[in-house]
Amino acid sequence: MIQGAGSNVGKSLLVAGLCRVFARQGLAVRPFKPQNMSNNAAVATGGEIGRAQALQARAAGVAPTVHMNPVLLKPESETGAQVIVQGQRLTTVRARDYARLKPDLMAPVLDSFGRLCAEADIVIVEGAGSPAEVNLRAGDIANMGFARAAGVPVVLVGDIDRGGVIAQLVGTQAVIDPEDAAMIRGFMVNKFRGDPRLFDDGYQFIKDRTGWPGFGVVPWFAEAHRLPAEDAADLAGSRGTGSFLIAVPQLSRIANFDDLDPLAQEPGVTLQMIPAGRPLPVEADLIILPGSKATIADLAYLRAQGWDIDLAAALRRGARVLGLCGGYQMLGQTIADPQGIEGPAGSVPGLGLLNVATVMNADKRVTETMATHIASGAPVRGYEIHIGRTDGPDRATPLFDVAGQPEGAIRPDGRVMGSYLHGMFAADGFRRRFLADLGATPGNTGYDSTVDRTLDALADHLETHVDCPGLLALAS
């Protein structure tokens, strides 16, 4: 089990790389994360899981299943989250009430873990946050609570790029319960910039002070940006240097934002994430309204930033607009929530840029989808995760055909489009045609092949700098 001395120390990436390392050795490998918190979900066999576990499954060379991430928390507000258990929605709870629910979740967590163990040579487990958050230890299913219940040895990872890595690792041992500390069988230092030998004295200090063996100092992996990110905190800034500008407002509950990754890797594109407090650039060629876990709340957030005004100004200057999932719903005339699924029951006006309307309902659609781009005939394999149904006159000119049925909508002038289909831009043929039709100069980038090459490069990186045989021995 890979646990972190803090959040965002690189656990997800390390697990993905180790999955590829051991899969290349011919082992049956499965990733596992007992509890994840993310709005960047993926469709798996049986329902939905965190996007990081889907990437780890890909690294292991297997299809993702709900048992790889049996508890997924999808934040809907500052204080509440939807609880997904073994792929299906269980309930929505406030953060302060989740502690009372956690003891009931250990059984499905251990059930899923047992299922993976029965089919694998090795299961690589990813923790969540840090075991040093001792205030969360009671009823824990994400870190030491799981490790002790399942008897899984732990390797603790510190992030040297943030500074204070010695205190991160030594301090974790100092504050956690001695029986929890006994589960830790070694440590790693991640994200080192420069010559790792310069940290030899610090590495030895950690070994001497904790009594743990070290499994390696991992240098910064520069190609990490080519892999799908799970944390919205990783989205800030611009990617790419192309002349075609794509602007994306960073909604407060942005979801499934890896939709954007294939666009960011196009050489002719600059993808710019726009944070709160900054206007949308009116010179943008394309503005994408991304998915959202709380569409109505994020529509209000969008208006509070003045982005609705910026959107109208950019359209007047010739920009195109694409709404994805929640962003598609926002573009319509109204969003009705008669059952109060996202908050108080009622209806709110949309942005009025597409002649469609959305009605929220409790029937959540979670499915992989094969579609055909109507304009080009290009095949697209994507997925849908959404509540609500959208209909109206602009659906008479859909973006895609799905098994003979229209999907999405295009305004008669062609300047505003919407779709529920996540992952569309991973389809190379569609992406190139879409960008070319908008005036961009697409490259010859193969997105899926880039991801696989990057996973192989990550595995090579870890094999060079990590005691992988030692980790395998620890697990056996």
N, C-alpha and C positions, 0 to 999 in steps of 0.2 A: 504494500500500500504506500503510495506517494502522498505524504501530507506536507503542507506548507507552513513555514514559520510566520506567514502572513498571507493576505490575499494577493492574487496576481503575481505570485513568485514564479509562475511558469509551469504549474503542475499539469495543466491540460496538454501543453506542448510536449512535456517530457513523457507523459503516458503515451501520447500518439507515437512519438519516436521510438519508445521501447516496444510498443506493439509491432511496429514495422521491423525492428531489430530481430525480435524473436520469431515473428512470422517468416522472415527470410531464412531462418534456421530450420524451417519445416515444422515448427511447433503449432499446435492449435491454440491460438491466443484470443482472449476475450477481454475487452475493457469493461470497467464497472465503476459507477459513481453512485453511492447510496442515495445521496440527496444533492440536487443541483438547484441553483436559483438563477434563472435566465429566461428572458423573453425571446431568445433566439433558439427556437425549437426546430426539430426535424421530425419528419414522418418516419416511423419505424414499424416493423411488424408488430401489430397489436395496438398502435396508438402513436403517441408523441414522446420524444425524449429531448434532452439538451443537445444542441448542435455539436458541442465538443465530443460527446460520446459517439455521434454519427461519424465524425471525422476519425476518431480512434478506431471505430469498427472498420472503416475504409482502410486505415493503416494496417489493421490486422487481416485484411482480405476477406472479411465476412460481412453479411448484411446486418444492419442494425436491428435490434429488437428492444422491446420496452424493458426487458430485464437488465439491460445495460445501464439503465438509469431509472430505478423503480419509483423514486420520489422526485418530482420536478415542481418547483415553486415558480409561478409566473406572476411577478408583481403587477398589480392593477392600480395601486395608489401608493402613497408614501407609507401607509400603515397596513396594507392588506395585500394578499396574494391568493391566486388560484392554486389549489393543491391537486396535482396530477399524480395518481398512484397506479403503477404498472400500466401507464399509457392513457388512462382514462381520468376525466375530471371527477374528483371526490367531493370537493367543497371549496368555498372561498372563506378564508379566515383572516382576522386581524393578527398582526405580528404578536401582540401580547397574548393571544389565545392559542397560538401555534404550539407553545410549550406543552399545553394540555393534550394536544393531538399526537405529539411525537411518540409517546410510548406505544400507541396503537400501530405505528408505522414500522416498527422494528420487524414485525412478523413478515410483511410482504418484502421488506428489504432482504432479510435472510433467505426467504423463499427464492427470490430472484437470483441471489448470489449462489445458492445451491444449484439452481438450474444451470448456471454458467459453468460452475465447477464440474458438473457432470459431463459436460461436452468439451472441456478444454484441458490442455496440458498446463496452461498457466493463465491465471486471471490477474490483470494489473488494475489495481483499485486506485481511484483518485479521491482524495479527501476534499473538503470544502472549507474555505476560510483558513482557520488555524486552530489547533488544539490548545493554543495559549489563551484562547477566549474562554477562560475557565467559568465565566458567568453563564455560558451556554452549555456547560458539561452535563447538567442533569437531563436525563432522557436523550442524550445525544445519539444520533444515528448516522452522523456524517463523518466523524473522525474517530476518536478513541472509543466511544461507545460501540461503534461498529467493529473496530479492530479487535476489541476484547471479546465481544460476543461471537465473532467469527474466527478468532484465533489467528489473525493475519499480522505478520511482521510488518513494521513501519519503517520507511526511510524518510527522514525529515529534510526538507529542501529550504534553503535560505536564498534570498535575492540580494546579491552583492551590489547590483546597480543602484539600489536605493540607499546604500550606505548602512552601516551598523549591522552587518551580517553576523559578526561574532556575537553581539548581544541578542540578535534574533534567535540563534540556535541555542546558545548557552542559557539565555533567559527562558526559553520555552521549557527546557529541562527543569529550571529552577521553580517555575510557577505551577506546573501540572502535578497531578497526583502521582506518587511514586509508582503505583501499579500501572498507570498510564505510561509513565516514562520507561518502564520496563519493556513496553511493546516496541520501543524505538531501537532498531538494530544498527542504525548507521545514519549518515547524513550526506547531503550533496550541497554544493554551492553553485548557484545558477547565475547566468547573465554577466559573466566576467568580461570586461573590456580590456584589451591589452594582453600582456604576457602573463599567463596564469602562475608562472613560477614566482612572480612578485608577491603572491599570496601564500607562499610556502609556510612562513612563520605563523600567519593567522590560522591556516589550515591545521597546523600542528597544535596550536593553542586550543582550538575547538576539540580536537581529539583528546588532548591531555585533560581538559577541564570536564568533558562529558563522559569520557571513557568509550565513546562510540567510534567505530571505524569510519573512515571516509570512503565514499564511493566515487568521488571525483569532483573536479572543478570544471564546470561547463562554460566555455566561452560563449559570448553573445552570438546567437544564430541570426545572421543578417537577413536570411530569406524567410523569416517567420511571417512577414507581411503577405506572403503569397498563399498562406493558409487561412481558412475562414476563422475570423475572430468571434469569440462568444461574448465578450464583455464590451458593452457600449462605450466604456471609458477608453477603449482602444481606437475609437473612430475619429477623434479630433483631428482637424487640419485638412490639408490637401494631399492627394495622391496623384501622381502622374504629372507630366509637363506638356501634354498635348494642347493644341489650339482649340479643341472642342470642349467647352466648359459645361459640366454637369453639376448642378447645385442641389444639395439635399438638406432640407431643414432637419435638424437633430431633435426630433420630438422627445418629450419627456418620458414616454413609454414606448420608444422605438423598438420594433420587433423584426426578427428575421432579416437583419441588415446585411447578412452575407449575400443577399440578392445583388448587392452593389459590387462585390469583389471582382467579378469578371470584367466589369466596366473599368474599374481602376487599373486593371492590367493591360488595357488597350493602349498602345503607344501614342495614338492620336488624341487621347482623352486626358483631361484634368478633372478629377472628381473632388469636389469641395464640400465638406460637411460644414453646415452653418449652425453655430451654437446659438443659444438664447442670447438676446441682446444685440445681435448683428443682423443687418438686413440681408435679404436674398439679393444676390447680384442681378441687376436688371439686364446685364450683358450676357447672362447665361443662355446657352443654346438649348439646354434641356433642364427642366426642374422636375425632380422625382419626389413625390410625397410617399414616404416609405410606409411599411406596415406599422401597426400600433397594437398594443395589448389593451388599450382603453381608448377606442376611437373618439367617442364623444368628448372625453376629458382632453384628449390631445388636440381635437379641433378647437376647443376653447383656448388651449395653450398656444396653438398656431396663431389665433387671432390676437391673443394678448401680446405676442411678439411683433404684431403688425405685418406678419408674413402674408396674410391674405391680400393686403394692399400691394406688397412687393410682387406677389404672384400676378396680380392684374396688370401691374406696370410692365413686368417682363413679357407677358403675353402680347401687350400692345407693341412692344419692340420686336416681336417676332419669335419669341421663345416657344418651345413645345413643353407640354406638361404631361407627365405620366403618373398615375396613382396606382400603387400596389397594395392590394388587400385593404387595410384600414385607410390608406391614402385614397384608394378608389372610392370607398364609401364617403369620404370627406368631400370629394369633387361633385357629388350629386346635389339634388335640390333639397332633400330632407333626409334625416336619420331618425327613425322612430324606434323607441325602445319601450313598447307597451308593457312588457313584463318587468321592467326595472332591472335588467340583467347587468348593466354597466353602472347603475346608480338609480336616482329617482326616475320612476316611470314617466314617459313623455316623449316629446319630439323636438328636435332642434333643426334649424336651417343649416344646410350644407353650404359649400362655397358657390354652388350654382353654375359650375363650369361644365358639367355634363347633365344632360336631360335624363337622369335616372334618379331613383329613390331607393333607400335601404330600410328594411324592417329587421330589427334584431330579434332573434329567437333563441331558445335554449338548445336547439339542435346544432351541435358543433360538427362541422365538416372537417375531417382529418383524413386525407387520402393522397396517394401519389396519382399524378394525372399525366396522361399522354395527350398532347395537343398538336395541332397543325396551325402554323401561322398563315392566315388566310391570304395575305398579300403576296407571300413568296412561296408558300407550300413547304416551308422549312419545318421539320419535326422538332418538337420541344418536349422534353421530359421535365416536369416540375412537380410541385406538390401544393396542396391547399390545407391551411389551418385557419379556420375562421368561423365565427357565428354571423348570422345575418344573411339575408337574401336581397339581391339588388336587381331591379328591373326598371324599364322605361324605354322611351323611343330610341335613344342612342344605342341601345343594344341591337338595333336592327343592322348596325354596322359593327360587328364584333371584331376583336383583335385576333381571336383564335377560334378554331373549331375543335370541340371535344366530343368524339363519338357522335358526330352529326348534330351536336347542339352548340349554340353560340356561347362563347365565353368572353367576357369583357365588353367594352363599349368604346366607340370612337365618335367624337363630335363631328358633325357634317363637314366642317372646314378642315378636319384632320389634325388640329392643333392640340387637342386635349384627348387623352386616352386613359383607360383604366382597366385593371385586370385583377382577379384573385390569385393568379398563378405565380407562386413563389418559384425562384430558381430558373426563371426563363432565360436569363442572360448567360447561364452556363452552357446553353446550346450554341455552339460556335457559329453554325450557319445562320441561325436566327439573329444572333447578336450582330454579326457583320452586316446583314441586310438591314436591320433596324437602324444601325448607326449610319450606314451609307444613305438611306432614305432621308435622314435628318441632316445630311451634309457633312458628316464626319468622314474621316479617312481611316477605316478599320485596318488592323494589322492581320497577321496570320496566326495569332495566339491561339493555342488549343488549351482551353481552361482546364479541363479534366486532366490532360497530360501534364500540365504545369503543376497541379496539385500533387499528382503521383510522383513526379520528379522531385518535388520539394520534400515530400515524405521520405523518399530514398536518401536525399541529401541530409535530412535531419537524422535519419538512422546512421548514416556514415559518421556524422558529427558526434553522435553519442557513443558509437563504437570506438571512436578515437579518444574520447575524453572521460568516459565513464567505465567503471569496472562492471561491465554487463555480465560476464561469467559469475562474478560475485553476487550480483543481484539474483541471477537465476538459481544459484546455490542456496541463497537465503530463502527463496520461495519453495524449495523442494523439501 
